[in-house]
Amino acid sequence: MKKLTSGPADLDVISITGMPGSGKTTLAYKVYNDKSVSSHFDLRAWCMVDQGYDERKLLDNIFNQVSDSDSKLSENIDVADKLRKQLLGKRYLIVLDDVWDTTILDELRRSFPDVNKGSRIILTTREKKVASHGKPYTDPLNLRLLRSEESWELLEKRAFGNESCPDELLDVGKEIAENCKGLPLVVDLIAGVIVGREKKKSVWLEVVNNLHSFIFKNEVEVMKVIEISYDHLPDHLKPCLLYFAGWPKDTAVTIYDLKVMLDAAGFVENTEMKSTEEMVKIYVNDLISSSLVICFNEIGDEPTCRVHDLVHDFCLIKARKEKYFDLISSSAPSDLLSSQITIDDDEEQFGLNFVLFGSNKKRHSGKQLYSLAIEGEKLDNHLSDTFHLKHLRLLRVLHLHPSFIMVKDFLLNEICMLNHLRYLRIRTEVKSLPLSFSNLWNLEFLWVDNEESTLILLPRIWDLVKLRVLITTACAFFDLDLDADESILIAEDSKLENLRYLEGLMLSYSKDTEDIFKRLPNLQVLKFDLKESWDYSTEQYWFPKLDFLTELEELRVLFKSSNTNDSGSSAATNRPWDFHFPSSLKHLKLYKFPLTSDSLSTIARLPNLEKLLLYRTIIHGEEWNMGEEDTFENLKFLKLYQVTISKWEVGEESFPALEKLELERCRKLEEIPPSFEYIWSLKIIKLVESPQLKDSAMKIKEHAEDMRGGDELQVVGR
């Protein structure tokens, strides 16, 4: 309300955005009718815009409210100009409820004069793009889902008014609130159910056990709220939203995984102007902008997204209706009639009733199936021998969860006949990629779970020319037991120019390693384990040169010491690493590395580094002394986990852009350097199992807030 009654004298637009049922209109209505707000403005008007927007009718409506007139203006009157004159010289408040398009506000602006009176427009919308488009001064207010305690507070108020909930209903009431998953619309629906029933524990337990059916007694109302947003999506985004039905409810999907799956499923349209990566990024951003997909992007955490349970139900119902997707049990009688199927395996029933994958299955069965995912308990060996896929010729996505089946040679050969595959996840014990992998020339995403072995990639990997993502439990370019000085024969033109993501690589010194990396010129994410390779002639550990990987943005390396205690040799800890990182690097995670202050200075010079995580790091002399030249110019997140550091000297300009500092199990460090209080960008200090640092953290918070004039710095932890 302060944004309405104070702030800039210029006209300001305050946008409220959120998913369907999140309470946007309710909040706007409450603020609009607040006495302190209504008395502050000379004129007020409330208008529902919705998708059937008619500019003339909307302007007529606003004019009638601000002029206290019910008369209809004649068609030849310029109502926009008349409204402008009516508002001129007045402080006014206009609410535009349920706006769907950015052009609406643009068309209405000429009717809203800006005369330095502190006038305001409140705009509610499900579309984040609309909310961002409207803001001259004030950032949009994005309504999050309610926390469990907030859901209970709302439910209790709806059910009992000003009275308190009886003790005997408290636990079951909080369970009901928890199951509403933070959406005010659902809280309201369930409150309506329990208000009309006896306030007895047995009755409320019935509500808990049948919550889904109670919600869907109002199915028309609930689904209509969501379907309005769904219908507003462009046609190319509708299947992308329905794809969420393939994940279990409440699944937090990383933004990266979502991009991979949408691309692999073939949803992304190719254009000459933009690359596939650029297009899929636009798709994901547009889904989040619709408010049907909720994004979680805490500082330092990998961004994730999910859909509310109601949206998930809607997606599943809609997808089944259109035979686009089905989620079935292995024991359910079914056939491959949808284009995308996820199967939840019941181990006892799979071989008895579910014969979709038998060798005698008719050729036409599943001919339209392009995506198949199977989750579940491990398939018995005698059943796995009867599992066949060769008749599913058009499969583009095949996800066999590692807990379900170990893919043996015969099945792997069948999979290699599916030459339309773009995405493949399997668990296997093969030692190297078989010759038949050359048939998978369309494969872009390969995920291999192979805990029992290290998968040798060369030479077969060069045949997968479209490969963009490669994830394994453990893989190597070549046999690590080979002589490090023995040359590996590689054809001169061998390259994987499309490969962007490589995870699970095992490295030890070889003179050919850097040559191989040069054949992966567009790598953006690289995660590998580095086996200790000590060069006694230089008294340094070997680390591969990576500075020629000019597209690399994320690097994660685990150092595997030959010492059983993982502590590294005493000689090693006082020698700097010969790091050659690319300047493009944004995220760096180092595990179990022995480091010196000089090595850390090398890292500090990376101009684009935004996230640095050091895990179980041994710092020579247990001191990190940051000189004036050690400035992490763009670092936003720093995490130290179980780092052996007792003394840490930090300059006032060492971390000019830092937003979050996280210290976990740093038990030797006695205090956080006081100079952190001068970092104006710092928003969060998180302490985990480091109780001795709490006092210094609180002092930094106190001094920082004094200097900032109350701008809050959070100290959190456990």
VMD Tcl script that draws the C-alpha trace (Angstrom):
set ca {
  {0.00 0.00 0.00}
  {2.99 2.30 0.51}
  {3.64 2.05 -3.22}
  {0.18 3.48 -3.81}
  {0.18 6.30 -1.27}
  {3.85 7.33 -1.45}
  {6.72 7.14 -3.88}
  {7.17 9.00 -7.18}
  {4.79 11.82 -8.15}
  {4.77 10.49 -11.71}
  {2.14 8.02 -12.86}
  {3.23 4.52 -11.80}
  {1.96 1.08 -12.81}
  {1.96 -1.58 -10.09}
  {1.60 -5.07 -11.53}
  {0.46 -8.14 -9.59}
  {1.25 -11.44 -11.27}
  {0.92 -15.10 -10.33}
  {-0.53 -18.43 -11.39}
  {-4.30 -19.01 -11.70}
  {-5.94 -19.05 -8.26}
  {-3.02 -17.37 -6.47}
  {-5.13 -14.44 -5.21}
  {-4.18 -11.60 -7.56}
  {-7.69 -10.17 -7.83}
  {-8.35 -10.72 -4.12}
  {-5.24 -8.74 -3.15}
  {-6.00 -5.93 -5.61}
  {-9.61 -5.72 -4.32}
  {-8.49 -5.60 -0.70}
  {-6.02 -2.79 -1.40}
  {-8.48 -0.91 -3.63}
  {-11.07 -0.80 -0.84}
  {-8.68 -0.01 2.01}
  {-9.72 3.27 3.66}
  {-6.22 4.76 3.65}
  {-5.99 4.07 -0.09}
  {-9.49 5.17 -1.11}
  {-9.16 8.45 0.82}
  {-5.77 9.19 -0.82}
  {-7.16 9.35 -4.37}
  {-9.61 11.82 -5.90}
  {-10.98 9.34 -8.43}
  {-11.03 5.54 -8.63}
  {-12.19 2.91 -11.09}
  {-12.14 -0.88 -11.24}
  {-12.38 -2.71 -14.58}
  {-12.27 -6.37 -15.55}
  {-10.34 -6.62 -18.82}
  {-10.10 -10.39 -19.58}
  {-9.45 -11.91 -23.02}
  {-12.55 -10.47 -24.69}
  {-11.09 -6.99 -24.45}
  {-13.07 -4.18 -26.12}
  {-11.28 -0.83 -25.83}
  {-14.41 1.29 -26.29}
  {-16.43 -0.58 -23.65}
  {-13.51 -0.50 -21.21}
  {-13.04 3.27 -21.59}
  {-16.81 3.78 -21.22}
  {-16.72 1.76 -18.00}
  {-13.81 3.74 -16.55}
  {-15.34 7.07 -17.55}
  {-18.68 6.23 -15.94}
  {-16.97 5.32 -12.65}
  {-14.77 8.43 -12.42}
  {-17.62 10.76 -13.52}
  {-20.39 9.15 -11.45}
  {-22.43 8.74 -14.60}
  {-24.46 5.79 -15.87}
  {-25.27 7.35 -19.21}
  {-23.92 5.74 -22.36}
  {-21.72 7.98 -24.50}
  {-22.68 8.29 -28.14}
  {-20.57 6.49 -30.74}
  {-19.16 9.68 -32.29}
  {-17.61 10.92 -29.03}
  {-13.87 10.40 -28.54}
  {-14.20 8.66 -25.18}
  {-10.42 8.35 -24.74}
  {-10.03 12.12 -24.95}
  {-13.08 12.71 -22.74}
  {-11.67 10.36 -20.09}
  {-8.29 12.08 -20.24}
  {-9.90 15.47 -19.60}
  {-11.89 14.00 -16.71}
  {-8.71 12.68 -15.06}
  {-6.56 15.74 -15.80}
  {-5.41 17.50 -12.65}
  {-6.72 14.70 -10.42}
  {-4.96 11.99 -8.41}
  {-6.55 8.79 -9.68}
  {-6.36 5.04 -9.11}
  {-7.36 2.66 -11.91}
  {-7.43 -1.13 -11.49}
  {-7.14 -3.18 -14.69}
  {-7.96 -6.71 -13.61}
  {-6.95 -9.78 -15.65}
  {-4.88 -8.21 -18.43}
  {-3.57 -10.65 -21.06}
  {-1.75 -8.55 -23.61}
  {0.95 -5.87 -23.51}
  {-0.83 -3.85 -26.19}
  {-3.82 -3.15 -23.90}
  {-1.88 -0.85 -21.60}
  {-0.17 0.80 -24.57}
  {-3.56 1.56 -26.14}
  {-4.96 2.97 -22.89}
  {-1.99 5.15 -21.93}
  {-3.15 8.25 -23.86}
  {-6.27 8.27 -21.68}
  {-4.26 8.34 -18.45}
  {-2.57 11.75 -18.02}
  {0.68 11.99 -16.08}
  {0.57 15.32 -14.23}
  {2.79 14.65 -11.20}
  {-0.12 13.98 -8.87}
  {0.99 10.52 -7.72}
  {-1.64 8.65 -9.74}
  {-1.46 4.87 -9.89}
  {-2.59 1.98 -12.08}
  {-2.91 -1.50 -10.56}
  {-2.66 -4.24 -13.14}
  {-3.31 -7.93 -12.43}
  {-2.14 -10.53 -14.91}
  {-1.10 -14.15 -15.21}
  {1.48 -13.18 -17.83}
  {4.85 -12.07 -16.46}
  {5.66 -10.40 -19.77}
  {2.62 -8.16 -19.36}
  {3.60 -7.35 -15.76}
  {7.16 -6.41 -16.75}
  {5.93 -4.35 -19.71}
  {3.84 -2.13 -17.47}
  {6.43 -1.05 -14.90}
  {7.86 2.48 -15.10}
  {9.18 2.55 -11.52}
  {7.87 -0.34 -9.43}
  {8.92 -3.94 -10.00}
  {6.02 -6.39 -10.46}
  {4.74 -8.17 -7.36}
  {4.93 -11.91 -8.08}
  {2.55 -13.79 -5.78}
  {4.28 -16.96 -4.61}
  {2.50 -20.05 -3.34}
  {1.56 -19.94 0.35}
  {3.76 -21.62 2.92}
  {2.15 -24.41 4.94}
  {1.59 -22.17 7.96}
  {0.06 -19.45 5.77}
  {-2.29 -21.98 4.14}
  {-3.38 -23.12 7.60}
  {-3.91 -19.54 8.77}
  {-6.17 -18.89 5.77}
  {-8.04 -22.19 6.18}
  {-8.58 -21.59 9.90}
  {-9.93 -18.10 9.25}
  {-12.33 -19.37 6.58}
  {-13.52 -22.28 8.76}
  {-13.72 -20.61 12.19}
  {-13.85 -16.86 11.55}
  {-12.29 -15.05 14.49}
  {-12.33 -18.15 16.69}
  {-9.42 -20.57 17.11}
  {-9.39 -24.14 15.89}
  {-10.08 -26.73 18.65}
  {-6.98 -28.65 19.73}
  {-8.38 -31.99 18.55}
  {-8.67 -30.68 14.98}
  {-5.34 -28.88 14.89}
  {-3.13 -31.66 13.46}
  {-5.63 -32.87 10.87}
  {-6.43 -29.27 9.92}
  {-2.76 -28.52 9.29}
  {-2.53 -31.71 7.21}
  {-5.44 -30.51 5.06}
  {-3.72 -27.14 4.63}
  {-0.44 -28.83 3.70}
  {-2.19 -30.83 0.98}
  {-3.58 -27.67 -0.63}
  {0.00 -27.12 -1.89}
  {-0.04 -23.40 -1.25}
  {-2.74 -22.34 -3.75}
  {-5.35 -20.00 -2.19}
  {-8.01 -21.19 -4.67}
  {-7.72 -24.74 -3.34}
  {-7.70 -23.53 0.27}
  {-10.95 -21.68 -0.42}
  {-12.54 -24.72 -2.07}
  {-11.64 -27.03 0.82}
  {-12.70 -24.42 3.39}
  {-16.10 -24.40 1.70}
  {-16.27 -28.18 2.13}
  {-15.39 -28.27 5.84}
  {-17.52 -25.24 6.81}
  {-20.65 -27.18 5.88}
  {-19.62 -30.28 7.84}
  {-19.40 -31.27 11.48}
  {-16.29 -30.03 13.20}
  {-15.21 -33.51 14.29}
  {-11.88 -35.21 13.76}
  {-13.41 -38.22 11.98}
  {-15.17 -35.91 9.51}
  {-12.02 -33.90 8.81}
  {-10.00 -37.11 8.36}
  {-12.50 -38.06 5.66}
  {-11.67 -34.77 3.94}
  {-7.92 -35.52 4.17}
  {-8.38 -38.99 2.67}
  {-10.62 -37.75 -0.15}
  {-9.11 -34.33 -0.79}
  {-8.67 -34.89 -4.51}
  {-12.29 -35.90 -5.03}
  {-13.56 -32.92 -3.02}
  {-11.53 -30.57 -5.21}
  {-12.78 -32.21 -8.37}
  {-16.43 -31.96 -7.32}
  {-15.69 -28.40 -8.38}
  {-13.85 -29.69 -11.45}
  {-15.60 -27.41 -13.92}
  {-14.70 -24.33 -11.88}
  {-11.13 -25.44 -11.14}
  {-10.29 -26.67 -14.63}
  {-11.85 -23.62 -16.25}
  {-9.52 -21.35 -14.29}
  {-6.52 -23.26 -15.63}
  {-7.92 -23.85 -19.12}
  {-8.25 -20.11 -19.72}
  {-4.47 -19.80 -19.31}
  {-3.87 -22.94 -21.37}
  {-6.04 -21.68 -24.24}
  {-4.11 -18.40 -24.22}
  {-0.80 -20.23 -24.83}
  {0.51 -20.22 -28.40}
  {-0.07 -23.59 -30.08}
  {3.63 -24.49 -30.02}
  {3.74 -24.14 -26.20}
  {0.69 -26.30 -25.42}
  {2.44 -29.68 -25.85}
  {5.40 -28.30 -23.89}
  {3.12 -27.65 -20.90}
  {1.40 -31.02 -21.22}
  {4.83 -32.66 -21.09}
  {4.89 -31.92 -17.34}
  {2.30 -34.68 -16.87}
  {5.12 -37.13 -17.58}
  {6.86 -36.26 -14.31}
  {5.38 -37.25 -10.93}
  {3.52 -34.56 -9.01}
  {5.70 -32.13 -7.04}
  {8.77 -32.98 -9.14}
  {11.23 -30.10 -9.21}
  {12.71 -30.22 -12.71}
  {15.91 -28.31 -13.35}
  {15.59 -25.70 -16.05}
  {18.41 -27.43 -17.90}
  {16.64 -30.82 -17.84}
  {13.41 -29.21 -19.03}
  {15.22 -27.67 -21.98}
  {16.82 -31.02 -22.82}
  {13.52 -32.92 -22.73}
  {11.53 -30.37 -24.75}
  {14.24 -30.36 -27.37}
  {14.59 -34.17 -27.44}
  {10.82 -34.60 -27.78}
  {10.90 -32.54 -30.95}
  {8.75 -29.66 -29.68}
  {11.17 -26.92 -30.65}
  {10.61 -25.37 -34.07}
  {13.72 -24.79 -36.17}
  {14.27 -21.32 -37.56}
  {16.99 -19.82 -39.71}
  {17.33 -16.82 -37.44}
  {17.87 -18.62 -34.11}
  {19.69 -21.74 -32.95}
  {17.89 -24.63 -31.26}
  {19.41 -23.57 -27.91}
  {18.07 -20.06 -28.32}
  {14.61 -21.29 -29.32}
  {14.25 -23.73 -26.42}
  {15.32 -20.99 -24.01}
  {12.54 -18.77 -25.40}
  {10.03 -21.62 -25.01}
  {10.94 -22.20 -21.36}
  {10.88 -18.47 -20.55}
  {7.44 -18.16 -22.16}
  {6.10 -21.11 -20.13}
  {7.34 -19.46 -16.92}
  {5.89 -16.13 -18.05}
  {2.46 -17.78 -18.37}
  {2.52 -18.46 -14.58}
  {1.41 -22.06 -15.22}
  {5.01 -23.14 -14.64}
  {6.57 -21.96 -11.37}
  {10.28 -21.13 -11.34}
  {12.48 -21.38 -8.24}
  {15.77 -19.53 -8.55}
  {17.42 -19.03 -5.18}
  {20.86 -17.42 -5.16}
  {23.48 -20.11 -5.62}
  {21.03 -22.93 -6.40}
  {20.43 -24.43 -9.80}
  {17.18 -22.98 -11.16}
  {14.27 -25.45 -11.07}
  {10.61 -25.36 -12.03}
  {7.45 -27.34 -11.38}
  {3.70 -27.14 -11.85}
  {1.07 -27.08 -9.12}
  {-0.82 -30.36 -8.57}
  {-3.97 -28.88 -10.14}
  {-2.04 -27.88 -13.26}
  {-0.52 -31.39 -13.31}
  {-4.03 -32.92 -13.15}
  {-5.17 -30.63 -15.92}
  {-2.19 -31.57 -18.10}
  {-2.79 -35.30 -17.60}
  {-6.53 -35.05 -18.36}
  {-5.91 -32.89 -21.43}
  {-3.07 -35.04 -22.74}
  {-5.07 -38.26 -22.36}
  {-8.06 -36.69 -24.07}
  {-5.96 -35.73 -27.06}
  {-4.08 -39.07 -27.02}
  {-0.91 -37.07 -26.71}
  {0.33 -38.65 -23.50}
  {-0.62 -41.40 -21.06}
  {0.59 -42.37 -17.61}
  {-0.23 -46.02 -16.97}
  {0.48 -48.85 -14.58}
  {2.19 -51.94 -15.88}
  {-0.75 -54.02 -14.59}
  {-3.35 -51.94 -16.45}
  {-4.70 -53.40 -19.71}
  {-3.59 -50.92 -22.35}
  {-2.03 -50.51 -25.73}
  {0.43 -48.02 -27.17}
  {-2.22 -45.61 -28.47}
  {-0.66 -42.36 -27.26}
  {2.40 -40.75 -28.77}
  {4.07 -40.43 -25.36}
  {3.81 -42.95 -22.52}
  {5.22 -43.11 -19.00}
  {4.88 -46.49 -17.28}
  {4.98 -47.00 -13.53}
  {6.08 -50.61 -13.21}
  {4.50 -53.02 -10.76}
  {7.11 -55.75 -10.56}
  {4.61 -58.54 -9.83}
  {2.36 -57.65 -12.76}
  {4.78 -56.63 -15.48}
  {5.34 -60.06 -17.00}
  {1.78 -61.30 -16.40}
  {-0.50 -58.64 -17.82}
  {1.66 -56.11 -19.58}
  {2.79 -57.64 -22.86}
  {3.44 -54.50 -24.87}
  {7.09 -55.38 -25.17}
  {6.92 -59.05 -26.01}
  {8.80 -60.42 -29.03}
  {5.52 -61.52 -30.64}
  {3.93 -58.05 -30.46}
  {2.29 -57.06 -33.72}
  {4.28 -54.67 -35.88}
  {1.56 -52.01 -35.88}
  {1.49 -51.80 -32.06}
  {3.01 -48.54 -30.92}
  {3.79 -47.38 -34.43}
  {2.92 -43.79 -33.47}
  {4.80 -43.90 -30.15}
  {7.69 -41.44 -30.09}
  {8.38 -41.14 -26.34}
  {8.59 -43.98 -23.81}
  {9.66 -43.73 -20.16}
  {9.56 -46.66 -17.73}
  {10.11 -46.26 -13.99}
  {9.86 -48.92 -11.33}
  {11.40 -51.78 -9.40}
  {14.09 -53.96 -10.93}
  {12.78 -56.36 -13.54}
  {13.55 -60.03 -12.83}
  {16.25 -61.51 -15.05}
  {13.85 -64.02 -16.63}
  {11.46 -61.17 -17.52}
  {14.18 -58.87 -18.83}
  {15.04 -61.53 -21.42}
  {11.51 -61.17 -22.86}
  {11.66 -57.38 -23.06}
  {11.88 -56.11 -26.66}
  {11.81 -52.68 -28.28}
  {12.71 -53.27 -31.93}
  {9.11 -52.82 -33.15}
  {8.92 -49.25 -31.77}
  {10.59 -47.90 -34.88}
  {9.62 -44.24 -34.50}
  {10.85 -43.76 -30.92}
  {12.61 -40.44 -30.43}
  {12.80 -40.57 -26.62}
  {13.62 -43.72 -24.64}
  {14.10 -43.46 -20.88}
  {14.64 -46.78 -19.10}
  {15.21 -45.87 -15.46}
  {18.32 -47.59 -14.06}
  {16.31 -49.11 -11.21}
  {14.09 -50.92 -13.74}
  {16.34 -52.87 -16.07}
  {19.98 -53.63 -16.81}
  {20.34 -53.36 -20.58}
  {22.25 -56.37 -21.86}
  {23.88 -56.86 -25.25}
  {20.82 -58.22 -27.06}
  {18.57 -55.35 -25.96}
  {21.29 -52.79 -26.61}
  {21.55 -54.07 -30.18}
  {17.77 -53.67 -30.55}
  {17.96 -50.12 -29.22}
  {20.68 -49.37 -31.75}
  {18.18 -50.24 -34.51}
  {15.96 -47.31 -33.42}
  {17.66 -44.76 -35.63}
  {15.13 -41.99 -34.91}
  {16.27 -41.83 -31.27}
  {17.25 -38.38 -30.07}
  {17.26 -39.08 -26.32}
  {18.44 -42.31 -24.66}
  {18.85 -43.19 -21.00}
  {19.92 -46.71 -20.06}
  {21.78 -48.69 -17.43}
  {24.37 -51.06 -18.83}
  {27.60 -52.89 -17.98}
  {29.19 -52.71 -21.43}
  {32.83 -51.66 -21.34}
  {32.71 -49.58 -24.53}
  {30.20 -48.21 -26.99}
  {29.40 -51.03 -29.43}
  {29.83 -50.77 -33.20}
  {26.03 -50.73 -33.63}
  {25.92 -47.30 -31.91}
  {26.95 -45.89 -35.29}
  {23.31 -46.41 -36.38}
  {22.10 -43.78 -33.87}
  {23.06 -40.88 -36.11}
  {20.19 -38.73 -34.80}
  {21.12 -39.15 -31.13}
  {21.51 -35.84 -29.32}
  {21.20 -36.84 -25.64}
  {22.89 -39.92 -24.17}
  {22.67 -40.78 -20.46}
  {24.36 -44.00 -19.33}
  {24.26 -45.35 -15.77}
  {27.26 -47.65 -15.47}
  {28.41 -47.84 -11.85}
  {30.02 -51.23 -12.42}
  {32.44 -50.08 -15.12}
  {34.12 -47.19 -16.90}
  {32.68 -46.70 -20.38}
  {35.33 -46.22 -23.08}
  {34.10 -43.61 -25.54}
  {36.63 -43.76 -28.36}
  {36.44 -44.37 -31.23}
  {32.65 -44.88 -31.49}
  {31.72 -41.55 -29.95}
  {32.91 -39.71 -33.09}
  {30.03 -41.31 -35.06}
  {27.42 -39.52 -32.94}
  {27.88 -36.25 -34.78}
  {24.62 -34.69 -33.50}
  {25.38 -35.49 -29.85}
  {24.80 -32.48 -27.61}
  {24.61 -33.96 -24.10}
  {26.60 -36.92 -22.74}
  {26.13 -37.98 -19.12}
  {27.65 -41.14 -17.64}
  {28.44 -42.45 -14.18}
  {32.02 -42.98 -15.33}
  {33.54 -42.72 -18.78}
  {36.95 -42.20 -20.32}
  {38.18 -41.25 -23.74}
  {40.40 -44.33 -23.71}
  {41.62 -47.05 -21.35}
  {43.21 -45.27 -18.37}
  {45.61 -48.17 -17.89}
  {47.34 -47.40 -21.20}
  {50.79 -45.84 -21.18}
  {50.23 -42.08 -20.79}
  {52.89 -41.36 -23.43}
  {51.39 -43.79 -25.97}
  {49.61 -41.96 -28.81}
  {45.95 -42.57 -29.53}
  {45.09 -42.80 -33.23}
  {42.35 -40.28 -34.05}
  {41.18 -39.41 -37.53}
  {42.10 -35.85 -38.42}
  {38.53 -34.76 -39.11}
  {37.03 -36.32 -35.95}
  {35.03 -33.68 -34.07}
  {31.89 -33.31 -31.98}
  {31.02 -29.73 -32.74}
  {27.50 -30.01 -31.29}
  {28.52 -31.37 -27.89}
  {27.58 -28.86 -25.18}
  {27.48 -30.94 -21.97}
  {29.86 -33.68 -20.84}
  {29.58 -35.29 -17.38}
  {31.19 -38.32 -15.76}
  {34.56 -38.13 -17.46}
  {37.55 -39.76 -15.74}
  {40.92 -38.18 -16.52}
  {44.53 -38.91 -15.78}
  {47.59 -37.59 -17.52}
  {47.84 -38.31 -21.23}
  {49.52 -36.24 -23.87}
  {46.46 -36.67 -26.13}
  {43.86 -35.32 -23.67}
  {44.14 -31.71 -24.75}
  {43.98 -32.69 -28.43}
  {40.70 -34.50 -27.77}
  {39.25 -31.51 -25.92}
  {40.12 -29.31 -28.90}
  {37.79 -31.54 -30.92}
  {34.92 -30.52 -28.60}
  {35.11 -26.79 -29.35}
  {31.60 -25.81 -28.20}
  {31.51 -27.42 -24.77}
  {29.56 -25.29 -22.29}
  {29.43 -27.64 -19.27}
  {32.24 -30.04 -18.30}
  {32.31 -32.29 -15.22}
  {35.20 -34.70 -14.66}
  {37.17 -36.57 -12.02}
  {40.90 -35.94 -12.09}
  {43.05 -38.86 -11.04}
  {46.21 -37.71 -9.29}
  {49.01 -37.34 -11.81}
  {52.14 -35.94 -10.19}
  {54.88 -34.56 -12.38}
  {58.05 -35.03 -10.38}
  {60.11 -32.99 -12.84}
  {58.09 -29.83 -12.19}
  {56.85 -30.83 -8.72}
  {53.30 -30.01 -9.76}
  {50.07 -31.86 -10.25}
  {48.95 -32.18 -13.87}
  {45.80 -30.31 -14.84}
  {44.55 -30.26 -18.44}
  {44.73 -26.95 -20.28}
  {41.19 -25.78 -21.03}
  {41.66 -22.15 -22.05}
  {40.92 -22.96 -25.69}
  {37.33 -24.02 -24.75}
  {36.03 -20.51 -25.32}
  {32.34 -21.47 -24.86}
  {32.84 -23.21 -21.50}
  {30.68 -21.67 -18.76}
  {30.50 -24.36 -16.06}
  {33.29 -26.60 -14.79}
  {33.15 -29.18 -11.99}
  {36.28 -31.16 -11.06}
  {36.79 -33.79 -8.34}
  {40.43 -34.46 -7.44}
  {41.11 -38.11 -6.67}
  {44.25 -38.33 -4.58}
  {46.25 -41.53 -4.59}
  {46.51 -41.22 -0.80}
  {43.87 -43.27 1.00}
  {43.08 -40.37 3.34}
  {42.47 -38.01 0.39}
  {44.63 -35.40 2.04}
  {47.23 -35.13 -0.72}
  {50.99 -35.19 -0.27}
  {52.59 -32.56 1.94}
  {54.80 -31.53 -0.97}
  {51.78 -30.91 -3.13}
  {49.85 -28.52 -0.92}
  {52.42 -25.74 -1.12}
  {52.72 -25.79 -4.94}
  {50.31 -23.77 -7.08}
  {48.33 -25.54 -9.75}
  {49.05 -24.67 -13.35}
  {45.43 -23.76 -14.06}
  {44.52 -22.62 -17.58}
  {40.81 -21.81 -17.40}
  {38.89 -20.08 -20.20}
  {37.82 -16.50 -19.49}
  {34.22 -17.49 -20.39}
  {33.88 -19.55 -17.18}
  {30.92 -18.55 -14.96}
  {30.54 -21.47 -12.52}
  {33.46 -23.34 -10.94}
  {33.20 -26.23 -8.46}
  {36.37 -27.83 -7.09}
  {36.21 -30.91 -4.85}
  {39.02 -32.14 -2.57}
  {41.68 -29.94 -4.16}
  {44.84 -28.92 -2.31}
  {45.17 -25.20 -3.04}
  {47.51 -22.33 -2.26}
  {46.67 -18.64 -2.10}
  {48.40 -18.29 -5.50}
  {46.07 -20.90 -7.01}
  {43.08 -19.00 -5.61}
  {44.49 -15.78 -7.07}
  {44.45 -17.43 -10.51}
  {40.79 -18.23 -10.02}
  {40.05 -14.67 -8.83}
  {41.30 -13.32 -12.15}
  {38.52 -15.07 -14.10}
  {36.55 -12.03 -15.36}
  {33.12 -13.66 -15.73}
  {33.08 -16.01 -12.72}
  {29.72 -15.77 -10.88}
  {29.68 -18.93 -8.70}
  {32.60 -20.53 -6.86}
  {32.19 -23.65 -4.71}
  {35.10 -25.21 -2.86}
  {34.38 -28.60 -1.22}
  {36.71 -30.30 1.27}
  {39.52 -28.09 0.12}
  {42.94 -28.14 1.76}
  {44.43 -24.65 1.78}
  {48.17 -24.52 2.34}
  {49.01 -23.15 5.79}
  {45.27 -22.90 6.49}
  {45.46 -19.25 5.37}
  {43.74 -17.46 2.52}
  {45.25 -14.02 2.23}
  {43.55 -11.94 -0.43}
  {45.69 -9.10 -1.69}
  {44.51 -5.99 -3.49}
  {44.90 -7.71 -6.85}
  {42.65 -10.62 -5.75}
  {39.30 -9.25 -6.82}
  {36.42 -11.50 -7.85}
  {34.83 -8.84 -10.06}
  {31.55 -10.61 -10.85}
  {31.28 -13.34 -8.20}
  {27.73 -13.52 -6.81}
  {27.86 -16.75 -4.84}
  {30.69 -18.23 -2.77}
  {30.37 -21.53 -0.91}
  {33.06 -23.07 1.27}
  {32.32 -26.61 2.46}
  {34.63 -28.20 5.01}
  {37.54 -26.04 3.90}
  {40.67 -26.23 6.06}
  {41.06 -22.54 6.72}
  {41.72 -20.86 10.07}
  {42.75 -17.40 8.88}
  {41.00 -15.48 6.10}
  {41.99 -11.97 5.09}
  {39.56 -10.21 2.77}
  {39.83 -6.71 1.34}
  {36.88 -4.32 1.03}
  {37.00 -4.71 -2.76}
  {37.64 -8.48 -2.88}
  {34.01 -9.40 -3.61}
  {32.30 -6.26 -5.01}
  {29.30 -8.14 -6.50}
  {28.80 -10.93 -3.92}
  {25.16 -11.64 -3.05}
  {25.40 -14.83 -1.00}
  {28.12 -16.31 1.22}
  {27.62 -19.90 2.41}
  {29.94 -21.53 4.95}
  {29.40 -25.17 5.91}
  {31.45 -27.20 8.39}
  {34.28 -24.66 8.29}
  {35.14 -25.52 11.89}
  {38.69 -24.15 11.92}
  {37.62 -20.67 10.86}
  {37.05 -18.56 13.97}
  {35.29 -15.59 12.40}
  {34.00 -14.21 9.12}
  {36.23 -11.30 8.04}
  {34.63 -8.00 9.15}
  {35.22 -6.46 5.70}
  {32.16 -8.39 4.42}
  {30.04 -5.67 6.01}
  {31.23 -3.27 3.30}
  {29.87 -5.43 0.47}
  {26.67 -3.56 -0.37}
  {25.45 -6.28 -2.72}
  {25.55 -8.97 0.02}
  {22.03 -10.25 0.78}
  {22.50 -13.60 2.55}
  {25.05 -15.19 4.87}
  {24.23 -18.86 5.33}
  {25.91 -20.91 8.07}
  {25.60 -24.68 8.26}
  {27.17 -26.60 11.16}
  {29.49 -23.65 11.86}
  {28.14 -22.26 15.15}
  {31.38 -20.44 16.01}
  {30.76 -18.03 13.10}
  {27.32 -16.85 14.19}
  {28.54 -13.93 16.35}
  {30.73 -12.47 13.59}
  {27.90 -12.94 11.07}
  {25.49 -11.02 13.30}
  {28.01 -8.19 13.75}
  {28.39 -7.95 9.98}
  {24.60 -7.85 9.63}
  {24.26 -5.11 12.26}
  {27.00 -2.88 10.81}
  {25.88 -3.45 7.22}
  {22.29 -2.49 7.97}
  {23.45 0.63 9.82}
  {25.39 1.73 6.75}
  {22.61 0.80 4.33}
  {19.91 2.54 6.30}
  {18.02 -0.61 7.23}
  {18.46 -2.57 3.99}
  {18.16 -6.11 5.31}
  {21.02 -8.61 5.28}
  {19.81 -12.11 6.14}
  {21.78 -14.49 8.35}
  {20.34 -17.98 8.00}
  {21.45 -21.51 8.75}
  {21.15 -24.53 10.92}
}
mol new
graphics top color blue
foreach p $ca { graphics top sphere $p radius 0.5 }
foreach p [lrange $ca 0 end-1] q [lrange $ca 1 end] { graphics top cylinder $p $q radius 0.2 }
display resetview
